[in-house]
């Protein structure tokens, strides 16, 4: 008989897990209440410490919430209709065990009608030194904001860090790797491929920008081998703007030509503007590469 209570608690926890699995399988997507519970369930599943961290908030160990002693913890759950009485063990661990026996719907009830019960935020008996100077509403709003952050953090607890971001490769990989330059102009192809290759080296991004701008000037002569650049450019714009806004591309070609002439990209005179921010280098490189990629697709067609 000594082991009856722990066995009963384990059984209740298992039953809660099964009920949550059933709930997740058969919830009503059109019911806002069920969608709310489903978000809580996601937080519970993703964060292995969900119950203990929620327990700390119910106990008031987190100063954004009312502090509840043993007496008030028992009252907290019994007021909600749950027949639990604090056993004398460390408060947050006792609450953690209680929460593990509850389904996600019951957890939602504990949060809405218990954790955020407005009268508790007005009760001076539930205040500690760190939160006694707040008004009831200020105190409540602090708790609400903390809880929002808590749920968001739980849901993203197991998200992996994108290695591309760590390696400063948070870029359009399709443009860099998948779309190869295969025009009849080998020099144009070489310029584009070198620009892409250089861009992957952080110390070569200025050179990559220069090469992609060289490719831009080169592709503008595609239809006339440099004899009549303006005529060739017009034909290229006519080609890429099929069933689209030709004026938009005309303006884009003018803008990019102007940038190339006024910034230290292809020309390095002292009156040219320096591009020192890596984010601006990335922006200009991919702005140009996107346009050139469209030209390559249209040329292939």
C-alpha positions, -999 to 999 in steps of 0.1 A, spaced: 0 0 0 30 23 4 34 25 -33 -2 30 -42 0 69 -45 30 70 -68 15 42 -90 -18 61 -91 1 93 -101 20 75 -129 -13 61 -141 -29 95 -142 1 110 -161 -1 82 -187 -39 87 -190 -33 125 -196 -7 117 -223 -31 93 -241 -60 118 -239 -38 145 -254 -29 122 -283 -65 116 -289 -73 153 -287 -47 161 -312 -60 136 -337 -97 145 -335 -97 183 -327 -122 206 -345 -102 229 -368 -131 254 -368 -133 257 -330 -111 286 -317 -110 270 -282 -96 238 -296 -70 257 -317 -59 275 -285 -55 242 -267 -36 228 -296 -11 256 -294 -6 249 -257 -2 212 -265 25 221 -291 43 241 -263 39 211 -240 53 186 -265 82 208 -276 95 218 -242 104 190 -218 104 215 -190 69 228 -198 53 216 -165 81 228 -142 83 262 -158 45 266 -157 47 254 -120 71 282 -112 46 307 -126 17 292 -106 38 292 -74 50 328 -80 86 318 -80 86 339 -112 81 374 -98 57 384 -127 30 363 -109 13 363 -75 32 343 -49 13 313 -35 23 296 -3 13 260 5 -21 271 16 -28 292 -14 -16 264 -38 -41 240 -24 -68 267 -26 -57 275 -61 -64 240 -74 -95 233 -53 -111 265 -64 -108 252 -99 -124 219 -90 -93 197 -87 -91 177 -55 -54 182 -48 -38 192 -14 -2 203 -11 18 174 3 46 194 19 73 188 -7 89 217 -25 60 238 -39 71 239 -76 78 202 -78 44 194 -62 27 216 -88 47 200 -116 35 166 -106 -1 179 -105 2 195 -140 15 162 -154 -17 145 -144 -38 170 -163 -49 170 -199 -42 199 -222 -78 211 -218 -74 211 -181 -41 229 -183 -59 256 -204 -85 259 -177 -58 262 -150 -41 290 -169 -72 310 -179 -92 307 -147 -64 302 -122 -31 316 -133 -46 348 -147 -75 352 -122 -77 390 -118 -84 391 -81 -51 373 -73 -32 402 -90 -51 426 -66 -45 405 -35 -17 421 -14 -12 388 4 1 374 -28 26 401 -35 64 400 -28 90 428 -26 97 427 -63 62 433 -75 43 451 -47 46 485 -62 27 476 -94 -10 484 -99 -32 453 -103 -34 459 -140 3 466 -145 10 434 -126 -14 414 -147 0 428 -180 36 418 -169 23 383 -164 5 382 -197 36 393 -216 58 369 -198 34 340 -206 33 349 -243 71 348 -244 71 316 -225 48 299 -249 67 312 -280 99 299 -265 84 265 -257 71 261 -293 105 269 -308 126 250 -282 136 223 -306 141 244 -337 176 240 -352 198 269 -360 202 274 -398 238 266 -406 236 289 -436 230 319 -413 259 308 -391 282 307 -421 269 339 -435 253 321 -464 217 332 -459 213 338 -496 194 326 -526 210 293 -532 190 286 -563 204 316 -581 239 307 -570 240 270 -577 211 257 -598 208 282 -627 239 278 -648 250 303 -675 249 284 -707 246 311 -734 265 312 -767 288 339 -752 315 320 -733 330 352 -719 296 362 -705 292 327 -690 326 329 -674 319 363 -658 286 351 -643 302 319 -630 332 337 -615 309 362 -598 290 334 -582 321 316 -571 337 348 -557 306 357 -537 309 325 -516 342 338 -503 335 367 -478 367 384 -487 359 384 -524 324 400 -524 336 433 -538 352 413 -567 320 393 -571 300 425 -574 324 438 -600 322 406 -620 284 405 -619 283 442 -631 307 433 -659 284 405 -669 255 430 -669 274 453 -693 283 423 -714 248 409 -716 235 443 -728 256 437 -760 243 402 -765 223 410 -797 248 432 -813 283 423 -802 289 457 -788 285 476 -821 252 491 -810 248 486 -773 216 507 -770 198 487 -798 209 454 -782 197 465 -748 164 475 -762 160 441 -778 170 424 -746 144 444 -725 118 437 -752 125 400 -748 124 398 -709 93 421 -706 71 399 -728 36 398 -711 49 422 -684 57 459 -678 84 470 -702 88 503 -685 97 486 -652 126 468 -668 137 499 -687 139 518 -654 157 489 -637 184 488 -664 188 526 -661 190 524 -623 216 495 -623 237 513 -649 237 544 -628 247 525 -597 276 509 -616 287 543 -628 284 561 -594 296 535 -569 330 519 -566 320 487 -584 336 487 -619 352 521 -616 376 531 -588 381 569 -593 382 589 -560 348 604 -567 330 571 -567 310 561 -536 323 533 -514 301 503 -505 313 492 -471 283 475 -455 282 437 -463 244 438 -464 245 464 -491 269 443 -511 246 413 -507 216 434 -518 232 448 -549 247 414 -559 214 396 -557 195 425 -573 217 423 -603 220 385 -603 182 382 -602 179 404 -633 207 385 -651 191 352 -642 158 363 -658 178 374 -689 194 340 -691 161 322 -688 146 343 -716 177 339 -738 174 301 -734 137 302 -744 
